[in-house]
Amino acid sequence: MRGRVIIGTGALVLFVALLYLLRDVLMPFIAGFILAYLLDPLADRLERLGLGRLAASLVILALAVAVLVVTLLILAPVAVKQIAGLAAALPGTVQRLQAILAEHAGPLLQKVGGADVLSDLQSSVGTLAAQGGSWLMTFLASLWTGSQALVSIVSLLVVTPVVAFYILVDWDRMIAKLDGWTPPRHRPVVRRLGHEIDGAVTGFIRGQTLVCLILGTFYAVGLWAVGLNFGVLIGMIAGLLTFIPYVGTLTGFLLSVGVAVVQFWPGSDWLHIGLTVGVFLVGQFFEGNILSPKLVGDSVGLHPVWLMFALLAAGSLFGFAGLLLAVPVAASLGVVARFGIERYLSSRLYHDGQPVLLPEEVRRIEP
C-alpha cells in the first residue's frame, strides 16, 4: 500500500513539473483536448443517427471552426476599435472623474480627513489610471509585434483544430483503453468517480459558457441602447469575466458607471446614469435567479471561492494554459475530496470501532 502511494505521488509530482516546464507550448493541445471533450456527446449522437465516427468528427469540427471564424470576423473589428478608443480616452476620463470628485466631494473629504486627503486621493487615482493605460497599450502592442505571441496565436488557430479532430476520432477508444488498464476490483469506483467528474466539468463549462454569452450580449446591447461610450466593449468584457464569480459584474459596473458619469454628468443627465446602473442590476438579477440556477445549477459542486482560487493559482503558475485547466482540475479535486470524505464517514475510524455504515446510509443521514 505504501509503495503504491509513493509511486502515485511521484507520478503526480512529475506530471505537474512537466506541465510547468512545458507551459509555453501546451495551450493549443489543452484547448484541442477540451474542445474534443465538449464535442464528444454531439459526435456520439451523430453516430447513433448512422454517421461514422470519422465523418461525424469532420462535420462537427468544420462547423465549430466556421462558427468561430464568423464570430471573430464580426466581433473582432468592433472589439479592436473600441479597445483602442478606450485606451486613448482613459487619461481624459480619469481627469474628468478627478475634477468631479474635487468639485462635489472635496469639501466633505477635507472636513473628514484634512486638506491633503483630496490631493492624495486624486494623485493615487491618476497614478493607477496612468499605469493601467500604459499596461493596456503595451499589452495590445505586444499582441501584434511580439513574435512569440504571434506564434502562439497561429499555433492556437492551426494546431488546436488538428488536435481536437484526432482526439475526437479516437475518444471512445482512449476511454476504453484507460478502463482496461484499471484493475478490475477498482473499476466500479473509478467509473463512478469518472462519471461524477464528467458531470461536474461538463455541467459547469457548458452552463457557464451559456451564461457568459447571454450576459455579455445583454450588457453590450443594453449599454449600447443607453448610448454609453464603449458600451459594447464594456458589455463584452463583463460577460467574458462572468466566468469568474462576481468579477465580471463588478468590473463592468465600475467601468460603465465611470464612463457614464464622465459622459452624462456635464448636463446632469441622471436618467442615462440611472439606466446604466439599471442594466447591471437587471443583469445581476437574471444571472442570480434565472440563468445560473437553470443553466449551471448547484450539482457541479464548485464553490465560488474555490473557483476563484483555482483560476488565480493556475493562471499564475501556467499562464493561459492554466486558466483552461483550472475548472476541470478544480471540479475533479472536488469530486475526489467528496468521495474521500464519504469513505471517511463510512469507516471504522470515524465510528470509533462501531459498525460501519454503508455510503448510501451515510448520505441519508442529515448533518
Stockholm file with secondary structure:
# STOCKHOLM 1.0

chainA/1-367         MRGRVIIGTGALVLFVALLYLLRDVLMPFIAGFILAYLLDPLADRLERLGLGRLAASLVILALAVAVLVVTLLILAPVAVKQIAGLAAALPGTVQRLQAILAEHAGPLLQKVGGADVLSDLQSSVGTLAAQGGSWLMTFLASLWTGSQALVSIVSLLVVTPVVAFYILVDWDRMIAKLDGWTPPRHRPVVRRLGHEIDGAVTGFIRGQTLVCLILGTFYAVGLWAVGLNFGVLIGMIAGLLTFIPYVGTLTGFLLSVGVAVVQFWPGSDWLHIGLTVGVFLVGQFFEGNILSPKLVGDSVGLHPVWLMFALLAAGSLFGFAGLLLAVPVAASLGVVARFGIERYLSSRLYHDGQPVLLPEEVRRIEP
#=GR chainA/1-367 SS CHHHHHHHHHHHHHHHHHHHHTTTTCHHHHHHHHHHHHHHHHHHHHHHTTCCHHHHHHHHHHHHHHHHHHHHHHHHHHHHHHHHHHHHHHHHHHHHHHHHHHHHTHHHHHHHHCTHHHHHHHHHHHHHHHHHHHHHHHHHHHHHHCHHHHHHHHHHHHHHHHHHHHHHHHHHHHHHHHHHHSCGGGHHHHHHHHHHHHHHHHHHHHHHHHHHHHHHHHHHHHHHHHTCTTHHHHHHHHHHHTTSTTHHHHHHHHHHHHHHHHHHGGGTCHHHHHHHHHHHHHHHHHIIIIIIIIIICSTTCCCHHHHHHHHHHHHHHHTHHHHHHHHHHHHHHHHHHHHHHHHHHTSHHHHTTSCCCCHHHHHTSCC
#=GC SS_cons         CHHHHHHHHHHHHHHHHHHHHTTTTCHHHHHHHHHHHHHHHHHHHHHHTTCCHHHHHHHHHHHHHHHHHHHHHHHHHHHHHHHHHHHHHHHHHHHHHHHHHHHHTHHHHHHHHCTHHHHHHHHHHHHHHHHHHHHHHHHHHHHHHCHHHHHHHHHHHHHHHHHHHHHHHHHHHHHHHHHHHSCGGGHHHHHHHHHHHHHHHHHHHHHHHHHHHHHHHHHHHHHHHHTCTTHHHHHHHHHHHTTSTTHHHHHHHHHHHHHHHHHHGGGTCHHHHHHHHHHHHHHHHHIIIIIIIIIICSTTCCCHHHHHHHHHHHHHHHTHHHHHHHHHHHHHHHHHHHHHHHHHHTSHHHHTTSCCCCHHHHHTSCC
//
